[in-house]
Amino acid sequence: MCRTCSWAQIMSGYRESEVIVVCKNTYPNVAVPFTVRECTGFNDKNRPNWKQMQSLAINVAPVRISKRVGFRTEDADTRSEEPESVKDDD
């Protein structure tokens, strides 16, 4: 958990056992001698803060649509029963 926390200062050696973790969320800073499963002061360093999210955001302006939305029923009464291309001129 400390590897992704912005409060952690992690120093690693060449072996997997050579790791020192210092938590900078407390005063004085505390060396953590074990692997942390849960932490109430956890702050994910991979998650952007509010200012970074605002700089990444895209401004979207609302678009007004002048067309009516939905099924058109007013044109159904004005149409003839047969389309003009099908009428016989005999």
N, C-alpha and C positions, 0 to 999 in steps of 0.2 A: 504494500500500500504506500509506503514511503517513496518508492521509486517514481510515482506519478504525483506526488504532493509538491506544491510550490514552496512549502516551508522547509523542506528537507534539504540538507547538505549531505551528499553521499560521496564517500571516497572508496574506491574499489581497487583492489590489488589484482595480481595475476591469477590467484586462486579464487574459487567461489567463496571460501571461508574468510577471505581478506576483504571485509567490508566494514566500514565505520559509517554510521548514520547519526547525524546531529539534527535535532529538531529545533528550528529557529522560531517556533510559534510560542515558546515559553521564555520567561526571563528568570534566571539566566538560562541560556541554551542548554539542552539536555542531550547527552549521548544515549542513543537507544541501543541496548545490548541484545535485542531479540527482534525477530521478524514480527511486524505489526499486522494484526488481523483487522482491527477496527480502530478508528481514531475520530474523536469528536471535533478536532481542529483541522480535519482534512480539507485541503483546498486543491482541487484538480488543476494542475498546471497546463493540461491539454485543452481545457475548456476556456474559450475566450471570455474576457470581461466585458462589461457593458459598453465601454468606449470602443473596443475592437469590433463588437457586433454592430454598432452604429456605423462604423466606417465601412463595414462589409455589406451593409444593407442596400437594397435597391429601392429607390423612390418610385412608387407606382401611383400614377394619377388616375382617378376614376374616369371612366369613359361613358359618355351619355349616348345612348342608342335612341335614335329617333323613330325606329320601326316599332310597331306594336308587337308584343310578345304573345305567343300562344297560337291557337287554331283560328284561322280566318273563317268566320261564318257569315259576314255581311256580303261577300262576293258570291256565295252559293245561290242566293235568290236571284241575282242579276244574270247568271249564266243560263244559256239555253239548254234544253235537254240533250241535244245532240251537238257535238262539236262541228264547226263549220266545214272542216275538211272531210267529214263523213257524209254530209247531205248530198242527195241526188238532185241533179238539175234536169231531169227528164221532162 
